[in-house]
């Protein structure tokens, strides 16, 4: 029997990455965006009024709560580069319990 592809998740993640006011957008080349395994989950938003380099927005429907954006240690990124990440240098990424995120956005459609 063939399996049917669906956008629905098997389970909700216990926590989601959220970006706080410390985000600088890493001068337009955010490392967290490169480390995220989910395509288009972490999006660089350009807003000259807030920050000339932009800031990151995390799509709460795409974040899987894997914590790779805040992990420590060496990691391979596409293109063969090896980056040693010591977490966000500005402490701009918080892992927030799903219940708190849903208080802001309402119940997320998983």
Order of alpha helices (4+ residues) and beta strands (2+ residues): beta-alpha-beta-beta-beta-beta-beta-alpha
